[in-house]
């Protein structure tokens, strides 16, 4: 696991000087604390004039595999092709045998070198053969082109900014911002999307001139032109019509293989254990594969409804792991300035707090940790999928009956508590008359369209383009037309929420401490299998993960098999009314925040007042506004 950066330019473009390359690379030092390396090539006069180009590559290394020989940037035999790589290729040994059999001479035992030689044979077609998580850039001096790619599920990040004569790239925005002339204008549309989703969706970033390479895409830069293409997507149609028993057996085999392939490491390895179904399965399979007790780590809170440590201990005792836990108290939000710095752009998933701490805690004992991320998207584990199914049932009612039921439930009093069933049900009912896709957006949105309209100032509204944040979800939903609503929603989450939120959260929080996280559920063969299953295998009624619980019933304690989804949240509503009350008021209501001109001051004051008096739980909205303001103070005001 590493940090990569660099750039390419034509003879008309501005070269990337060595001192600037070093500054870009050192901005990623936390991602690769073990080593750094550079390769720089000025515009060559020996090739055809129209292909003349220069390149610079920088690398920070966290040594996991082939610690002695895997230094980067790495070249082929004649140094005509160079690579910088971040990630792990789990089938690299198989690929190595294939390459050696076809005449390639490999000089190291690293997975990086297999990508390099596979590219020599297949060009962009090499991506079809890679199993793992990755973001890499290959400088092909013979062709005068740069080839960049990102893994299928977006586990590893890759940012870039491209002009007609130069392209810069990096594992983090801060690497690009180390270059003085990189555009820093804030994109109003990105703010609108951030307040909708709690993240800025790809390919956009908070800065108008910088983009994210989407998951499952590659980019070719040649002669100053950039071509971005998709190379993979999960099945859109149901592909598995076999008996349920056969599906269960295949799931067990695929999941076992996915875990086992992620256990190779020359450094200590462990796992995050929440006590939920997904992480418990991962740890159970690890326990079967290795001889010594698995080192497991969990995080706890003093507020009981957010604390899962009791369940984690239940699993740890059952599986015989070497378990450790860490407690997060309200003063832990003092880590917020560090989160703002590490995440580079506004990111309002508050579970970044426990993820940051459990990563810091685990890194004291291991360098690699397996996680259970992805299980909810693959096997319909989120509570909101129950709402999707209920909404679909409501849509099938006759029109007059729908109107009568909607009017009745619309008058149900709502609770002020964020996680109460009454509040969730009220939110569903209010969206029942909407189109299913728009309904789903409003179900997951932090600020829905109406609340954003009330919040924005006239000045900010005038700056917004005529666009709709819903388009990000709608593009995927349109491709799932014909599937049942639960499968459509889960596939949409797999391609939006998972890479933009969950994978961003885990990658940044773990790499802040030089910890590599691996996600067995995101093995692309397992993803393709799950995407092709009928909804009855996952959620026959209103409870998800049916097939997952069945496949591993012998491994899970009875209490864990019966558990619902809790989520890796933090007690923001409690903190904002008590210990962190002044932080919210002092930050959101002061002159600096008002002078940015984004929001109506009276609307921000109303949100703060309603939350602190207990009239309504606006904790997620206040957290999003708090993160946005503190991000400006770190990344805009200080520039």
C-alpha positions in Angstrom: 0.0 0.0 0.0 1.4 3.3 -1.1 1.0 6.8 -2.4 1.6 7.6 -6.1 2.0 10.9 -7.9 3.5 12.5 -11.0 2.8 14.0 -14.3 3.3 14.0 -18.1 3.7 16.9 -20.5 4.3 17.7 -24.2 7.0 19.8 -25.5 4.6 22.8 -25.3 3.6 22.0 -21.7 5.3 23.1 -18.4 7.7 20.4 -17.2 7.3 19.0 -13.7 10.5 20.0 -12.0 12.3 17.6 -9.6 11.8 19.9 -6.6 8.0 20.0 -7.3 7.9 16.2 -7.8 9.5 15.7 -4.4 7.0 18.1 -2.8 4.1 16.2 -4.4 5.5 12.9 -3.2 6.3 14.0 0.3 2.7 15.2 0.7 1.9 11.5 0.6 4.4 10.4 3.3 1.8 9.1 5.7 0.6 6.7 3.0 4.0 5.3 2.5 6.3 5.8 5.6 8.9 3.2 4.6 10.5 4.5 1.5 10.3 7.0 -1.4 11.4 7.0 -5.0 11.4 9.1 -8.2 11.8 8.7 -11.9 12.0 11.7 -14.3 12.4 11.8 -18.0 12.5 15.1 -20.0 11.0 15.5 -23.4 12.8 13.1 -25.7 14.3 14.3 -29.0 14.8 10.8 -30.3 11.2 9.9 -31.0 8.8 11.2 -33.6 8.2 14.9 -33.0 4.4 14.5 -32.6 5.0 12.0 -29.8 7.5 14.0 -27.8 6.6 14.0 -24.2 8.2 14.1 -20.7 7.2 12.3 -17.5 7.9 12.3 -13.8 6.8 9.7 -11.3 6.9 9.8 -7.5 6.2 7.0 -5.0 5.9 6.6 -1.2 6.0 3.0 0.0 4.4 1.0 2.7 6.3 -2.3 2.4 4.0 -5.3 2.6 5.1 -7.8 -0.1 8.8 -8.2 -1.3 9.9 -5.7 1.2 13.5 -6.1 0.0 13.0 -5.9 -3.7 9.8 -4.0 -4.5 11.0 -0.4 -4.6 9.2 2.0 -7.0 9.1 3.5 -9.5 9.8 0.2 -11.2 10.9 -0.4 -14.8 10.9 -3.3 -17.3 14.1 -4.8 -18.6 15.1 -2.0 -21.0 13.6 0.8 -18.8 11.2 1.8 -21.6 8.1 1.3 -19.4 7.8 2.5 -15.8 5.1 2.1 -13.1 4.0 3.5 -9.8 1.4 1.4 -8.1 -0.8 1.6 -5.0 -2.6 -1.5 -3.8 -2.4 -5.3 -3.9 -2.8 -7.8 -6.7 -3.9 -11.1 -5.0 -3.4 -13.4 -8.0 0.1 -12.1 -8.8 1.8 -15.4 -8.3 -0.4 -17.0 -11.0 0.3 -14.1 -13.3 4.0 -14.4 -12.6 4.1 -18.0 -13.8 2.2 -17.1 -17.0 4.6 -14.2 -17.7 7.7 -16.3 -17.1 6.3 -19.0 -19.3 5.9 -16.5 -22.2 9.5 -15.3 -21.9 9.4 -12.4 -19.5 12.3 -12.0 -17.0 11.1 -10.8 -13.6 13.7 -9.4 -11.3 11.6 -9.1 -8.1 9.0 -11.0 -6.2 6.6 -8.1 -6.0 3.0 -7.9 -7.4 4.0 -4.5 -9.0 6.2 -6.1 -11.6 3.5 -8.5 -12.8 1.3 -5.5 -13.8 4.3 -3.9 -15.7 5.0 -7.0 -17.8 1.3 -7.8 -18.3 0.8 -4.3 -19.7 3.7 -4.9 -22.1 1.8 -7.9 -23.5 -1.8 -6.7 -23.4 -1.9 -2.9 -23.0 -5.1 -1.8 -21.3 -6.4 -5.4 -21.7 -4.2 -6.3 -18.7 -6.9 -5.0 -16.4 -9.1 -8.0 -17.2 -6.6 -10.3 -15.5 -5.9 -8.3 -12.3 -7.6 -9.5 -9.1 -7.2 -7.0 -6.3 -7.3 -3.3 -5.3 -5.2 -0.9 -7.2 -4.5 2.5 -8.6 -1.5 2.8 -10.8 0.1 4.9 -13.5 2.4 3.4 -16.3 4.6 5.7 -18.3 5.2 4.1 -21.7 8.2 6.0 -23.1 8.1 4.1 -26.4 4.7 5.3 -27.2 4.9 8.6 -25.4 1.8 7.9 -23.3 0.6 7.5 -19.8 -1.8 4.7 -18.8 -3.7 5.1 -15.5 -6.2 2.8 -14.0 -8.4 2.3 -10.9 -9.7 -1.0 -9.4 -13.2 -2.2 -10.1 -14.9 -1.2 -6.8 -12.9 1.9 -6.0 -10.9 0.7 -3.1 -7.9 2.8 -4.1 -8.2 6.5 -5.1 -6.7 8.4 -8.0 -7.1 12.1 -8.7 -5.9 14.1 -11.7 -6.0 17.5 -13.4 -5.5 17.6 -17.2 -4.9 20.5 -19.6 -4.1 20.4 -23.3 -0.3 20.0 -22.7 0.1 18.5 -19.2 -1.5 16.1 -16.8 -0.8 15.7 -13.1 -2.1 12.8 -10.9 -1.9 11.6 -7.3 -3.4 9.4 -4.6 -4.7 12.4 -2.8 -5.7 16.0 -3.7 -3.0 17.4 -1.4 -0.4 15.9 -3.7 -1.8 17.9 -6.7 -2.2 21.0 -4.5 1.5 20.9 -3.9 1.9 22.3 -7.5 1.4 26.1 -7.4 -0.5 26.5 -10.7 -3.1 23.7 -10.1 -6.6 25.2 -10.3 -8.2 25.8 -6.9 -11.6 27.3 -7.8 -14.4 25.8 -5.7 -17.1 24.1 -7.7 -20.6 25.2 -6.5 -22.1 22.1 -7.9 -19.8 20.0 -5.8 -21.1 21.8 -2.7 -24.7 21.0 -3.7 -23.8 17.4 -4.3 -21.9 17.2 -1.0 -24.8 18.4 1.0 -27.0 15.9 -0.7 -24.8 12.8 -0.3 -22.2 13.8 2.4 -19.5 13.3 -0.1 -18.5 14.8 -3.5 -19.4 12.1 -6.2 -16.9 11.1 -8.9 -15.7 12.3 -11.3 -16.1 15.7 -9.6 -14.0 17.0 -6.7 -14.6 20.1 -4.6 -12.2 21.9 -7.0 -13.5 22.7 -10.4 -10.3 21.9 -12.2 -9.5 18.5 -10.6 -11.2 15.2 -11.2 -11.4 11.7 -9.7 -10.9 8.7 -12.0 -14.1 6.7 -11.4 -13.9 3.0 -10.3 -13.5 0.4 -13.0 -12.1 3.0 -15.4 -8.8 3.6 -17.1 -7.3 6.7 -18.7 -4.9 7.1 -21.6 -3.0 10.3 -22.1 -1.3 10.6 -25.5 -0.1 13.7 -27.4 -1.9 15.9 -24.9 -5.2 14.2 -25.3 -7.0 12.2 -22.5 -9.3 9.3 -23.1 -11.2 7.9 -20.1 -13.0 4.5 -20.5 -14.8 2.0 -18.4 -13.5 -1.6 -18.4 -15.8 -3.5 -16.0 -19.3 -3.4 -14.4 -21.2 -5.9 -12.4 -24.1 -7.8 -14.1 -27.2 -5.8 -14.6 -29.5 -8.8 -15.1 -30.2 -11.8 -12.9 -27.8 -14.5 -14.1 -28.1 -17.2 -11.5 -31.2 -19.4 -11.7 -29.8 -22.5 -9.9 -31.3 -24.1 -6.8 -30.8 -22.1 -3.6 -28.6 -24.9 -2.1 -26.1 -24.6 -4.9 -26.0 -20.8 -4.6 -25.3 -21.2 -0.9 -22.4 -23.6 -1.5 -20.9 -21.4 -4.2 -21.1 -18.4 -1.9 -19.2 -20.3 0.8 -16.5 -21.2 -1.6 -16.1 -17.8 -3.1 -16.0 -16.1 0.2 -13.4 -18.5 1.6 -11.2 -18.0 -1.5 -11.5 -14.2 -1.2 -10.4 -14.2 2.5 -7.6 -16.7 1.9 -6.2 -14.7 -1.0 -6.0 -11.6 1.2 -3.8 -13.2 3.9 -0.5 -13.0 2.2 1.8 -10.5 4.0 5.3 -10.2 5.2 4.1 -8.0 8.1 1.7 -8.6 11.0 -2.0 -9.0 9.9 -5.3 -8.7 11.8 -9.0 -7.7 11.3 -11.5 -5.1 12.3 -14.3 -6.9 14.3 -17.6 -5.0 15.0 -19.6 -8.0 16.0 -21.8 -7.7 12.9 -22.4 -10.6 10.5 -19.9 -9.4 7.8 -16.8 -8.8 9.9 -17.6 -12.0 12.0 -17.6 -14.1 8.8 -14.3 -12.6 7.7 -12.6 -13.3 11.0 -14.1 -16.8 11.2 -12.6 -17.7 7.8 -9.3 -16.1 8.8 -9.3 -18.3 12.0 -9.7 -21.4 9.8 -6.9 -20.4 7.5 -4.1 -19.5 10.0 -2.7 -21.4 12.9 -2.2 -18.6 15.4 -5.1 -16.6 16.9 -6.3 -13.7 14.7 -5.6 -10.3 16.1 -9.0 -8.4 16.1 -9.8 -4.8 17.0 -13.1 -2.9 17.8 -14.2 0.5 18.9 -16.7 1.4 21.6 -18.7 4.4 22.8 -20.2 5.4 26.2 -23.6 5.8 24.5 -25.1 2.3 24.5 -27.1 2.5 21.3 -23.8 3.1 19.4 -21.7 0.6 21.2 -21.1 -2.9 19.6 -18.2 -4.1 21.8 -20.4 -6.6 23.6 -21.2 -8.3 20.3 -17.5 -8.1 19.2 -16.4 -9.9 22.4 -19.1 -12.6 21.8 -17.6 -13.4 18.4 -14.0 -13.1 19.6 -14.6 -15.6 22.4 -16.3 -18.0 19.9 -13.5 -17.8 17.4 -10.6 -17.6 19.9 -9.2 -14.3 18.6 -6.7 -12.1 20.4 -9.1 -9.2 20.8 -8.5 -5.6 21.8 -11.0 -2.7 22.0 -10.7 1.1 22.2 -13.2 3.5 23.7 -14.1 6.8 22.0 -15.3 9.6 24.3 -16.7 13.0 23.2 -13.3 14.7 23.4 -12.3 12.4 20.6 -13.9 14.9 18.2 -10.7 17.0 18.9 -9.4 14.8 16.1 -11.6 16.7 13.6 -8.8 19.0 12.4 -6.8 15.9 11.5 -9.7 14.4 9.6 -10.2 17.6 7.7 -6.5 17.6 6.6 -6.4 13.9 5.7 -9.7 13.8 3.7 -8.7 16.8 1.5 -12.2 17.7 0.5 -15.4 17.9 2.5 -16.4 14.5 3.7 -19.3 14.2 6.2 -19.6 10.5 7.1 -19.2 10.8 10.8 -18.1 7.2 11.1 -14.8 8.4 9.8 -14.1 9.2 13.5 -14.3 5.6 14.8 -12.6 4.4 11.6 -9.7 6.7 12.1 -9.3 5.6 15.8 -9.7 1.9 15.2 -7.0 2.2 12.4 -4.7 4.1 14.7 -5.3 1.5 17.4 -4.8 -1.5 15.1 -1.6 0.0 13.6 0.1 -0.3 17.0 -0.1 -4.1 16.5 -0.5 -4.9 12.8 0.2 -3.4 9.4 -2.6 -5.1 7.5 -6.2 -5.4 8.5 -9.1 -7.2 6.8 -12.6 -5.6 7.0 -16.2 -6.6 6.4 -17.0 -3.7 4.0 -19.3 -4.5 1.1 -21.5 -7.1 2.6 -24.5 -4.8 3.0 -24.4 -3.7 -0.6 -24.0 -7.2 -2.0 -26.5 -9.0 0.2 -29.1 -6.2 1.0 -28.1 -5.6 4.6 -29.0 -1.9 5.0 -32.3 -1.1 6.9 -33.2 1.3 4.1 -33.7 -1.7 1.7 -36.7 -2.6 3.9 -38.1 0.8 3.1 -37.4 0.2 -0.6 -39.4 -3.0 -0.4 -42.2 -1.4 1.5 -42.3 1.4 -1.0 -42.6 -1.1 -3.8 -45.5 -2.8 -2.1 -47.2 0.5 -1.6 -46.8 1.3 -5.3 -48.7 -1.8 -6.2 -51.8 -0.7 -4.2 -54.8 0.8 -6.2 -54.6 4.6 -6.5 -57.4 5.4 -4.0 -56.0 3.1 -1.4 -52.6 4.6 -1.8 -54.0 8.1 -1.3 -55.9 7.0 1.8 -53.0 5.2 3.4 -50.6 8.0 2.6 -52.9 10.6 4.2 -53.3 8.4 7.3 -49.7 7.8 8.0 -48.7 11.3 7.0 -50.2 12.6 10.2 -48.3 10.1 12.4 -46.2 12.2 14.9 -42.5 12.0 14.1 -39.9 11.4 16.8 -37.0 13.9 17.3 -34.6 10.9 17.5 -32.6 10.2 14.3 -32.7 6.4 14.6 -36.2 6.0 15.9 -38.6 3.7 13.9 -41.3 6.4 13.9 -38.9 9.0 12.3 -37.8 6.5 9.7 -41.3 5.4 8.9 -42.5 9.0 8.7 -39.7 9.8 6.3 -40.7 6.8 4.1 -44.4 7.8 4.1 -43.6 11.4 3.1 -41.8 10.0 0.0 -44.3 7.4 -1.0 -45.9 9.5 -3.7 -42.6 10.2 -5.4 -41.0 8.3 -8.2 -39.1 5.3 -6.7 -35.7 6.7 -7.7 -36.3 10.2 -6.4 -37.8 8.6 -3.3 -34.6 6.6 -2.7 -32.5 9.8 -3.0 -34.6 11.6 -0.5 -34.4 8.6 1.8 -30.6 8.7 1.9 -30.0 12.5 1.4 -28.6 14.6 4.2 -30.3 17.7 2.9 -33.1 16.9 0.5 -34.0 19.3 -2.4 -36.5 21.3 -0.3 -34.1 21.7 2.6 -31.2 22.8 0.3 -33.5 25.3 -1.3 -34.4 26.8 2.0 -30.7 26.8 3.2 -29.0 28.4 0.2 -28.6 32.1 -0.2 -29.8 33.9 -3.3 -26.2 34.6 -4.2 -25.2 30.9 -4.0 -28.3 29.8 -5.9 -27.3 32.2 -8.7 -23.9 30.5 -9.0 -25.4 26.9 -9.2 -25.6 25.4 -12.7 -28.9 24.0 -13.9 -28.1 20.5 -12.7 -29.6 17.9 -10.4 -27.6 15.9 -7.8 -30.0 13.1 -8.5 -28.4 12.5 -11.9 -25.5 10.7 -10.1 -27.9 8.0 -8.8 -30.2 8.1 -11.8 -27.5 7.1 -14.2 -27.0 3.8 -12.4 -30.6 3.2 -11.6 -31.4 3.5 -15.3 -29.0 0.6 -16.1 -30.8 -1.6 -13.5 -34.2 -1.2 -15.1 -35.9 -4.6 -15.0 -34.5 -5.7 -11.7 -36.6 -5.6 -8.5 -36.4 -2.4 -6.5 -34.2 -3.8 -3.7 -31.6 -5.2 -6.2 -31.7 -1.9 -8.1 -31.0 0.1 -5.0 -28.2 -2.2 -3.8 -26.5 -2.2 -7.2 -26.7 1.6 -7.2 -25.2 1.8 -3.8 -22.4 -0.6 -4.9 -21.4 1.9 -7.6 -22.0 5.2 -5.8 -22.1 5.0 -2.0 -19.6 2.2 -1.6 -16.7 3.8 -3.6 -17.5 7.5 -2.8 -18.2 7.1 0.9 -17.2 3.8 2.4 -14.0 3.1 0.4 -12.9 6.7 0.7 -13.5 6.6 4.5 -11.6 3.4 5.0 -8.7 4.2 2.6 -8.0 7.7 4.1 -8.5 6.8 7.7 -6.3 3.7 7.5 -3.6 5.3 5.4 -3.4 8.2 7.8 -1.7 5.7 10.1 0.2 3.6 7.4 -2.3 0.7 7.8 -3.4 -1.3 4.8 -7.1 -2.5 4.8 -8.3 -5.3 2.6 -12.0 -6.0 1.8 -12.7 -9.7 0.9 -16.4 -8.9 0.1 -15.1 -6.8 -2.8 -13.5 -9.6 -4.7 -14.9 -9.0 -8.1 -15.9 -12.6 -8.7 -17.9 -12.5 -5.5 -19.5 -9.2 -6.5 -20.5 -10.6 -9.9 -22.0 -13.7 -8.2 -24.0 -11.6 -5.7 -25.2 -9.1 -8.4 -26.6 -12.0 -10.4 -28.6 -13.5 -7.6 -32.4 -13.2 -7.3 -33.6 -10.9 -4.5 -35.3 -13.9 -2.8 -31.8 -15.3 -2.0 -30.9 -12.0 -0.2 -34.1 -10.5 1.2 -37.1 -12.9 0.9 -39.3 -10.6 3.0 -37.9 -7.7 5.1 -34.7 -9.1 6.4 -31.5 -9.0 4.4 -28.5 -11.3 4.1 -30.5 -14.5 4.0 -28.0 -16.4 1.9 -25.0 -15.0 3.8 -26.4 -16.1 7.2 -27.3 -19.5 5.8 -23.9 -20.1 4.2 -22.0 -19.4 7.5 -24.6 -20.4 10.1 -22.2 -22.8 11.6 -19.5 -20.1 12.1 -21.7 -17.4 13.7 -23.0 -17.4 17.3 -26.8 -17.5 17.4 -27.0 -14.0 18.8 -24.9 -12.6 15.9 -26.9 -14.5 13.2 -30.1 -12.8 14.5 -28.6 -9.3 14.8 -29.9 -6.5 12.7 -27.7 -3.9 11.1 -26.4 -1.4 13.6 -24.0 0.7 11.6 -20.6 2.2 12.5 -22.0 5.5 13.8 -21.2 8.0 16.5 -23.6 9.7 18.9 -23.5 13.1 17.2 -27.0 14.0 18.4 -25.9 13.5 22.1 -22.5 15.2 21.6 -24.0 18.3 19.9 -26.5 18.9 22.7 -24.0 18.4 25.4 -20.2 18.3 25.3 -19.8 19.7 21.8 -22.7 22.2 22.0 -20.3 25.2 21.9 -18.2 23.9 19.0 -21.3 23.8 16.7 -22.5 27.3 17.7 -19.1 29.0 17.7 -18.2 27.5 14.3 -21.5 27.8 12.3 -22.8 31.0 13.6 -19.7 33.2 13.6 -18.9 35.9 11.0 -16.5 33.8 8.9 -19.1 31.2 8.2 -21.8 33.8 7.4 -19.4 35.8 5.1 -18.9 32.8 2.7 -22.3 33.7 1.3 -23.5 30.1 0.8 -26.3 29.9 3.2 -29.2 31.9 4.8 -27.9 32.8 8.3 -31.4 32.5 9.8 -31.7 28.9 8.4 -28.4 27.8 9.9 -29.5 29.4 13.2 -32.8 27.5 13.1 -31.0 24.2 12.5 -28.7 24.8 15.5 -31.6 25.9 17.7 -34.0 23.1 16.9 -31.3 20.5 17.5 -30.0 22.0 20.8 -33.5 22.4 22.2 -34.4 18.8 21.3 -37.1 19.9 18.9 -35.5 17.9 16.1 -32.4 15.8 15.4 -30.4 17.7 12.8 -27.1 16.1 13.8 -26.2 14.8 10.4 -27.0 18.1 8.8 -25.0 20.1 11.4 -22.1 17.7 11.0 -22.1 18.3 7.2 -22.1 22.1 7.7 -19.5 21.9 10.4 -17.1 19.8 8.2 -17.7 22.1 5.2 -16.8 25.2 7.3 -13.7 23.7 8.9 -12.6 22.5 5.5 -12.7 26.0 4.2 -10.6 27.2 7.1 -8.0 24.5 6.4 -7.8 24.4 2.6 -9.1 27.9 1.5 -8.4 30.5 4.2 -4.9 29.3 4.8 -3.8 29.4 1.1 
